Amino acid sequence: MIVPWTRVKSWHCTACGKCCMEYRVPLRFYEYLKLRSTGFVEERGTRFYIKKIGKKCPFQVGRLCSLQGTIKPLACKLYPFKIREKGVEEAEFEYKGETFYVYVDASTCPNIVLGKPTPMLKKLI
């Protein structure tokens, strides 16, 4: 279930690793170029994803990600948040004069608490 950020009371990461098992990680083209030599990249037409091994991300070690720094995909860094250029008013967020639409993937992250956003969540976004 993808919900606008304004419906999320709070969120925190406990490094449970569930996202690495259930989330299909989209890659930007430059991320695809960085990771294609690993053999763990799936191509679907003009879109690229990290290929799962069974139901697990191949870069997951225990409950943590072995990709760090500039090689870690942006989608992983932002998870469970998804930023779109279009969306509903409830998901609007203005940053540096631009409007973005921020959603939260509440279906795979067990630490999403729905409700009115706390000041801490507003600061996080």
N, C-alpha and C positions, 0 to 999 in steps of 0.2 A: 504494500500500500504506500503510494507516494503522496505525501501531504505537503501543503504550503508551510513554510517555516513558522508562520504566525499561529499555527495550530499546535506547535510543540512547546511544552512547558520547559523541558530540560533534556539534556543529553550529556553523557560522559562515556569515554572509552575505557573499558576494563581489559582490553587486549584479549577478548575471549576467542578471537580467530574465526568467529562465525561468518563474518563478512568475506573472508578469504575462501570460504567453502561455498557460499551461496550467491555471491555477487559476481556477475559477469563483467569483467573489467574492460571497458572500451579504451582503446589507445589512440592518441593523436598520431599523426603521421610521423613526426620526429621521434616519438616514443617507440613506434613500430620499428623505425630504422635502428634505434639503439638496442632493441631487444630481439630482432629477428634472428640474429646469429645464435641465440640460445636454443632455437628450435621450439620454443614455447609460445609462438605467436600463431593465431588463427586468422586467416583472411576470409572475409565474407563479402565478396564484391569489392566495394571501395571502403569497407569498414574493417577495422582490425581489433582483435581482442587477445587477452592472455588466454592461452589454451589450458584447460583444466586437465589434470591427470586424475582420473576417477572423478571425484567431486571436489578436488582440492587444488588450490593454486600451487603450481610447481615451485614458487618462490617462498611459500610458507614453511617456516621451520618451527615446529612446535605450534605455538599460538601466535608467533610473531612473523613479520615480513623480513626477508633477507635483502630486499631492495631498499636502499636508503638514498638520501641526497637527490641529486639531479636525475638519477636513473629511475626512481620510483614514479610510476604514472600519476598524473595529476588527479585522476578519478579516485585513486587509492588514498591520496593525501586528503582529499575533500570528503570522502565517505564518512557518514551517510548522507552528506549534503550533495545536492545536484544543482548546478547553476545553468539556467537556460536564458536565451535571449528573448523568448516569448513565453507568455503564461497568463495566469489569472491575477487579478489585482491583489488578492490576498497573499500572493507569493512575492509581490514587488519588494525590492530592496534597492535603495539608491547608494551608489558608491562613486565618489569623485565625479559627480555630475551625470553619471550614466545609470540607467535603470536596468536591473537584472531581476530575474525571477528565481527565487531560491526555494527548493523543495527538499524534503527529508524522506529517505527510504525507511519507513517504519516497519516494513515487512521482514527485513532480515537482521535488523539491529535490535537486540533485546533491551537496550538501555535508553530507548526513546520513551519519554513520558509525554503523553498528549495533554494539552491544556493551554492556558494563556502563557506566553513566553515570560520567563524570568528575566530580570535585568542582566544576569550573567550570560544567558543564551543570546540576548540582543547584542551584548559586547562581543561574544564569540563570532557571531555572524558579521 
